[in-house]
Amino acid sequence: MTTKSKTPLQLTLAALLLVQLAPRHADAAPKPLKVFILAGQSNMDGQANVSTIDFLGEDPDKDRAALLKKFKPDGKTLVARDDVWVAHRGVYGNLGPGYGGRKSDDTLGSNIGPEYAFGYFMGEALQEQVLLIKTAGWLNLERDLKKNPITPEEQAMLKRATSNQGYHYFGEGRFFILLGKRFAETMLELLEK
């Protein structure tokens, strides 16, 4: 069975449907919604296995090392947030681990991207319900270069320009936690202006 890739419009419509179907208390006024679109390539997709977040606790910077306790207060399970929703590649739900790069568009995986820390800190700082619409795509050199042949010089230049092994293929969730945290800090500064 083949699965059809979702278009950005389909993802946006699905996210809006999620908002409409969200449970509401009869006696409570609807809560305002803050929507953030997280768009990027492979680093936004998130290629670090969730288990590597534990390395955050070994960071020589004590403030950064303390972040692990925020995300895993019991030392075992990553915190999920129902005040932050995520829509990414066919999966929609409360913020938690698994929205990073994955093979299936229909189920959560075992990777994490910057959406986790970004969503966590936005949820902490904002009173409104938060919706993260995440879209991330990346160039697959093996696949895409076969479709569109280029010269060997262009291929070498493209490989150098797109190589980011030091970030996500290193396989450490600490990078994505710190990236997401910095995104949230910057966004909160902009929202204050």
Secondary structure, 3 states (H helix, E strand, C coil): CCCCCCCHHHHHHHHHHHHHHCCCCCCCCCCCEEEEEEEECHHHHCCEEHHHHHHHHHCCCHHHHCHHHHHCCCCCCCCCEEEEEEEECCEEEEECCCCCCCCCCCCCCCEECCHHHHHHHHHHHCCCEEEEEEEECCCCHHHHHHHCCCCHHHHHHHHHHHCCHHHHHCCCHHHHHHHHHHHHHHHHHHHHC
